[in-house]
């Protein structure tokens, strides 16, 4: 359970809405890409130190992972051309889902790092 989900456990309605939102975003993408994005973002935060072996990945997936790694701390430096390349690979709906998945992975990592469930309980 993510730190965000744990923090929302005291509000079952909000927790259900969050879980549904997350599931819909993740469901719009290939599950393997979702797992890779979540792992890449966790590695950026130092939570998951194991780097992904990208040698067998297609160029589009590599592009997505590079973009995902920049989202937590370099999002303002991502260019329109970089975003357009991800849109070309995933399509516009896929890009939106990818952006949500990446942002939620970032938020969940940050919540884990600051002990959000403990903060929410206090």
FENWOTA-V418480 format. One record per residue. N is the residue number from 0. RES is the residue in three letters. PHI is phi in whole degrees, 0 to 359 (* if undefined). OMEGA is omega in radians with two decimals (NA if undefined). Layout:
[[N/RES/PHI/OMEGA] [N/RES/PHI/OMEGA]]
//
This chain:
[[0/UNK/*/-3.14] [1/UNK/287/3.12] [2/UNK/298/3.11] [3/UNK/294/3.12] [4/UNK/299/3.11] [5/UNK/297/3.14] [6/UNK/292/-3.13] [7/UNK/273/-3.07] [8/UNK/302/3.14] [9/UNK/285/3.12] [10/UNK/234/-3.04] [11/UNK/302/-3.13] [12/UNK/291/3.12] [13/UNK/297/3.12] [14/UNK/300/3.13] [15/UNK/293/3.11] [16/UNK/296/3.12] [17/UNK/297/-3.14] [18/UNK/299/3.12] [19/UNK/293/3.12] [20/UNK/300/-3.14] [21/UNK/297/-3.13] [22/UNK/297/3.13] [23/UNK/293/3.11] [24/UNK/295/-3.13] [25/UNK/294/-3.12] [26/UNK/293/3.14] [27/UNK/277/-3.10] [28/UNK/238/3.03] [29/UNK/298/-3.13] [30/UNK/303/3.12] [31/UNK/294/3.10] [32/UNK/294/3.11] [33/UNK/303/-3.13] [34/UNK/298/3.12] [35/UNK/295/3.12] [36/UNK/296/-3.13] [37/UNK/299/3.12] [38/UNK/293/-3.14] [39/UNK/296/3.14] [40/UNK/293/3.10] [41/UNK/298/3.11] [42/UNK/295/3.09] [43/UNK/301/-3.13] [44/UNK/276/-3.13] [45/UNK/78/3.14] [46/UNK/275/3.14] [47/UNK/237/-3.06] [48/UNK/280/-3.10] [49/UNK/283/3.12] [50/UNK/288/3.12] [51/UNK/282/3.03] [52/UNK/282/-3.05] [53/UNK/268/-3.03] [54/UNK/300/-3.10] [55/UNK/266/-3.09] [56/UNK/277/3.08] [57/UNK/287/-3.06] [58/UNK/298/3.13] [59/UNK/297/3.11] [60/UNK/294/3.09] [61/UNK/300/3.11] [62/UNK/299/3.12] [63/UNK/299/-3.13] [64/UNK/293/3.09] [65/UNK/299/3.12] [66/UNK/296/-3.12] [67/UNK/300/3.13] [68/UNK/294/-3.13] [69/UNK/274/-3.05] [70/UNK/303/-3.06] [71/UNK/298/-3.02] [72/UNK/234/-3.09] [73/UNK/231/-3.03] [74/UNK/301/-3.12] [75/UNK/285/3.14] [76/UNK/266/3.13] [77/UNK/290/-3.07] [78/UNK/272/3.05] [79/UNK/300/3.14] [80/UNK/294/3.09] [81/UNK/295/3.10] [82/UNK/296/-3.14] [83/UNK/297/3.12] [84/UNK/294/3.09] [85/UNK/291/3.07] [86/UNK/300/3.12] [87/UNK/300/-3.12] [88/UNK/286/-3.01] [89/UNK/258/-2.97] [90/UNK/83/-3.09] [91/UNK/298/3.10] [92/UNK/298/3.11] [93/UNK/294/3.10] [94/UNK/296/3.11] [95/UNK/297/3.12] [96/UNK/299/3.10] [97/UNK/301/3.13] [98/UNK/297/3.12] [99/UNK/294/3.13] [100/UNK/302/-3.13] [101/UNK/294/3.14] [102/UNK/295/3.12] [103/UNK/292/3.08] [104/UNK/299/3.10] [105/UNK/298/-3.13] [106/UNK/298/-3.13] [107/UNK/292/3.06] [108/UNK/295/3.14] [109/UNK/298/3.12] [110/UNK/297/3.12] [111/UNK/295/-3.10] [112/UNK/291/-3.13] [113/UNK/255/3.12] [114/UNK/70/-3.08] [115/UNK/306/3.14] [116/UNK/301/3.11] [117/UNK/292/3.13] [118/UNK/294/-3.11] [119/UNK/293/-3.13] [120/UNK/285/-3.05] [121/UNK/274/NA]]
//
